[in-house]
Amino acid sequence: MRPVYKTAFQIGSKSQLPSLDEIIEVSKKWVSRKIQKPMKEFEKGFSLETPQGSIQTTRIKQDSNEFFGMKLNHPDSRDPKFEWELSLGVKSPENSPHTTGLTLSNAWKDGRVCPNKREVLPPEIVKNFIETFPCYEGYKLDTTPIEVDSSEVPLLVQTIFDNERTLPLVCISCKNYNNQ
């Protein structure tokens, strides 16, 4: 499998710290939409294979840390010979924000890894985390768009070329008669 999307961020803050169980529940709801089967042991660790894909989870407690891992494999919705794999890891230290890492990979079922023209967007689970919990990567993450008017164009250009910027910018431009 070839990684096509990676992200890492923190879930929670000192003042608003969700439990690992709450994070696992958001993951379970998202997976349930992909694989429509009962997942009674999802939060403890289990493995399930269905025609819609396979899911494995694990949960480990070590010293004052707790870890949750999940791997979901499923065929592409347009081409069943093409597969996607999502790997999620959450480190949950006691009384601290949860460190979360996610990788999305893809390949053909026969193992070939090749460039493809499929659009790769952040998995919906990332948006679910950001909308449900306070999430940070140096600053608070948000899913709402920010509109830039003509007076802010110099700042936008400066931000685009800033060597200190660590996250990508997504720019959408409108060029129609009513500027919408």
C-alpha positions in Angstrom: 0.0 0.0 0.0 1.1 3.5 -0.8 0.5 6.3 1.8 -1.5 9.1 0.2 -2.6 11.1 3.2 -1.0 11.4 6.7 -1.9 13.6 9.6 -1.1 13.9 13.3 -2.8 16.2 15.9 -3.8 16.4 19.5 -7.4 15.7 20.7 -8.4 17.7 23.8 -6.8 20.3 26.0 -6.1 20.6 29.7 -9.5 22.3 30.2 -11.5 20.0 27.9 -10.2 16.5 27.9 -12.4 13.8 26.3 -12.0 10.2 27.4 -10.4 7.6 25.2 -13.8 5.9 25.2 -15.4 9.0 23.6 -12.7 9.0 20.9 -13.2 5.3 20.3 -17.0 5.8 20.0 -16.5 8.5 17.3 -14.3 6.0 15.5 -16.8 3.2 15.9 -19.7 5.3 14.5 -17.6 6.2 11.4 -16.5 2.5 10.8 -20.1 1.4 11.3 -21.2 3.4 8.2 -18.5 1.7 6.2 -19.1 -1.9 7.5 -22.6 -2.5 8.5 -22.1 -5.3 11.0 -22.4 -5.4 14.8 -19.1 -4.5 16.5 -19.6 -5.4 20.1 -15.9 -5.7 21.0 -14.7 -2.7 19.0 -13.5 -0.7 22.0 -11.6 -3.7 23.6 -10.0 -5.0 20.4 -11.4 -7.3 17.8 -11.1 -8.4 14.1 -13.9 -8.6 11.6 -13.9 -9.5 7.8 -16.9 -8.8 5.6 -17.5 -8.2 1.9 -17.5 -4.4 2.6 -14.0 -4.7 4.1 -12.1 -5.7 7.2 -11.4 -4.0 10.5 -9.0 -4.7 13.3 -8.8 -2.8 16.6 -6.6 -3.2 19.7 -6.5 -1.4 23.0 -3.5 -1.6 25.4 -2.7 -0.1 28.8 0.9 0.4 29.7 2.0 2.3 32.8 0.1 5.6 32.8 -0.6 5.5 29.0 -3.4 3.8 27.1 -3.2 3.1 23.4 -5.9 2.4 20.8 -5.2 1.2 17.3 -7.4 0.6 14.3 -6.9 -0.6 10.8 -9.7 -0.6 8.2 -9.4 -2.1 4.7 -12.1 -1.7 2.1 -12.5 -1.7 -1.7 -12.9 1.5 -3.6 -16.5 2.4 -4.3 -15.9 2.9 -8.0 -13.4 0.0 -8.7 -13.6 -3.1 -6.4 -10.1 -4.1 -7.6 -8.7 -1.1 -5.9 -8.3 -1.0 -2.1 -8.0 1.6 0.6 -6.4 1.2 4.1 -6.9 3.5 7.0 -4.6 3.2 10.0 -5.4 5.1 13.2 -3.4 5.3 16.4 -4.3 7.1 19.6 -1.9 7.5 22.6 -3.8 8.5 25.7 -1.5 9.7 28.5 -3.1 10.2 31.9 -4.5 13.8 32.3 -3.0 15.0 29.0 -4.3 15.6 25.4 -4.5 12.5 23.2 -1.9 12.2 20.5 -3.5 11.0 17.3 -1.9 9.8 14.0 -3.7 8.7 10.9 -2.5 7.3 7.6 -4.6 6.6 4.5 -3.0 4.3 1.9 -4.2 2.7 -1.4 -3.1 0.0 -3.9 -4.5 -2.5 -6.4 -5.7 -5.8 -4.9 -2.8 -7.6 -6.6 -0.4 -5.4 -4.7 0.6 -3.1 -7.5 1.2 0.4 -6.3 0.9 3.0 -9.0 0.0 6.7 -9.5 -3.7 7.2 -9.8 -5.9 10.1 -10.6 -8.3 9.4 -7.7 -8.9 12.5 -5.6 -7.6 12.1 -2.1 -9.4 14.1 0.6 -8.9 13.8 4.3 -11.0 10.9 5.6 -14.4 11.9 7.1 -13.2 10.6 10.5 -10.7 13.5 10.7 -13.6 16.0 10.2 -15.6 14.0 12.8 -12.8 14.3 15.4 -12.4 18.1 14.7 -16.1 18.8 14.9 -16.6 16.7 18.1 -13.6 17.5 20.2 -11.1 20.4 20.5 -8.2 19.4 18.2 -4.8 21.1 17.9 -1.8 21.1 15.7 0.0 24.1 17.0 -3.3 25.9 17.0 -7.0 24.9 17.2 -8.1 23.0 14.1 -11.5 23.9 12.5 -13.5 22.7 9.5 -15.3 26.0 8.7 -14.0 27.9 5.7 -12.4 31.3 6.0 -13.3 33.9 3.4 -10.7 36.3 2.2 -11.7 39.7 0.8 -9.6 41.9 -1.5 -8.1 43.9 1.5 -6.6 40.6 2.8 -4.9 39.4 -0.4 -1.4 40.7 0.7 -1.7 38.7 3.9 -2.8 35.6 2.0 0.2 35.9 -0.4 2.5 36.3 2.6 1.0 33.3 4.3 1.3 31.1 1.1 5.1 31.9 0.9 5.8 31.8 4.6 8.6 29.3 5.3 7.3 28.7 8.8 3.9 27.4 7.6 3.5 23.7 8.4 0.0 23.0 7.2 -1.4 23.2 3.6 -3.7 25.9 2.5 -6.8 25.2 0.4 -7.8 28.1 -1.8 -11.1 28.2 -3.7 -11.7 31.1 -6.0 -15.0 32.3 -7.5 -15.0 34.1 -10.8 -18.6 34.6 -11.7 -20.9 37.5 -12.1 -22.2 37.6 -8.5 -18.8 36.6 -7.0 -20.2 33.6 -5.2 
